[in-house]
């Protein structure tokens, strides 16, 4: 990731992605139909050295932009096989931290369809 910035300084940010998933007819693959960053409230922090933000002036960007992120999600998401067999899609909420160096840490599925 390209790190988030606040006042021109790279900062850590908590990112939440809401991913809409549809199961393909062949029962072997999922399709990410949409993803979004839910709107979160802004909080003010004066110490940016250790703070993890939820809103910044310049949000993190996936290298290559939204098209690259969409392609990455489609190629790498592992979806429960029992839901694929039932052709059942749904919404998945994923939370992670984009560090100051752009790495993603503390990756968690916050909510899943099952």
Secondary structure, DSSP 4 states (H G I P E B T S, - for coil): -BPEEETTEEEEEEEEEEEEEEE-TTSS-EEEEEEEE--------S-TTT-EES--SB--B-TTHHHHHHHHHHHH----HHHHHTT--EEEEEEEEE-TTS-EEEEEEEE---
